[in-house]
Amino acid sequence: MKNEPGLTDNFDRRIDYLRISLTDRCNLRCRYCLPKEGVKQVAHDKVLRYEEIVELAGLFYRQGVRKWRLTGGEPLIKPNLAFLIKQLKALGDDVRLALTTNALLLEPLLDDLVGSGISRINISLDTLKPDRYRYLSRGGDFNSVWRGVTSALGQKIEPVRLNVIIFKNYNEDEILDFARLAVEYPLWVRFIEYMPLGDQDFYARFGGVSGHDVKKIIKSELKLSPALVQENAPAVYYRPDSSAGLIGFINPLSHAFCQTCNRLRLSSVGRLRPCLFSDREFDLKTPLRIKNMAEVENLIDKAVKSKPAGYSISKSRQHTMSAIGG
Ligand code: SAM
């Protein structure tokens, strides 16, 4: 690894993006994501400490990683998150830090998070109806989330992205409401296809909707023009006429996007996952804790080299998104 200019996998994909799950725990229990009782508690000492995350991030930085996304579980339940963000930001001027959150706790923390170095925020929100939200998330308060969204829009950061999953007999009737948000606000509203991973009761009950069908419904009301967005992300974007924002589609089921995959995922217990859809993981924490950094580097190298060319969702049902942060 040391002789190479950066991390490049066996298919010539340059790996420069690391998603870090800070915790498996979440302050919501979205029905399609988590069981009612939440995830099994992981002993505190098994979870990577901030200084360990920073040490690993430094290694990745030296190998050319420039973008980090903090996710979970719910990253905002971690105490003193701004401290971690400052440390990551201090790795270099070219570090880009993003956050994926349900935004329930976002508003009061926002200034501190952005002031510490977060420059991109993705907010997960699947319904605009408070009652529905409370049901879907098993108790979440829509108004707190919406305050998080509007406060984020007031920050001088990259466009705020809203991640939305549509279920056929649940929130399909809100597709146009979400699309209109992109007309009214400078939001990037992204429709993400549900991936059948983990517990699928909700999905079985309400059914999924393909990105293609979501787009058809939006086009019944809005004229969509392709928007050229330079970001190494699986979303394909469109601009509705005279809109402030964009509408994006992430279609993992109907459109594989592995050819441009540039990312690795680090779990809260320090396991490095080369591919969202593969259960293969590499334990970085054990060598990290005995300061065997050569072995950590060796495992990172192995993980990169084991990134598959593509995936098969049907073979990867062992994990839930709450453990790997989407
Ligand atoms: N708590 C944070 C949040 O809500 O954004 C981060 C973790 S959450 C697991 C990340 C994203 O994964 C959310 O947008 C959620 O909707 C999405 N997600 C969970 N299960 C999914 C599935 N089976 N298919 C597609 N997306 C899923």
Boltz pocket constraint, residues with backbone or C-beta under 6 A from the ligand:
constraints:
  - pocket:
      binder: B
      contacts: [[A, 26], [A, 32], [A, 33], [A, 71], [A, 72], [A, 73], [A, 74], [A, 75], [A, 100], [A, 101], [A, 102], [A, 122], [A, 123], [A, 124], [A, 125], [A, 163], [A, 165], [A, 192], [A, 193], [A, 194], [A, 195], [A, 196], [A, 197], [A, 321], [A, 322], [A, 325], [A, 326]]
      max_distance: 6.0
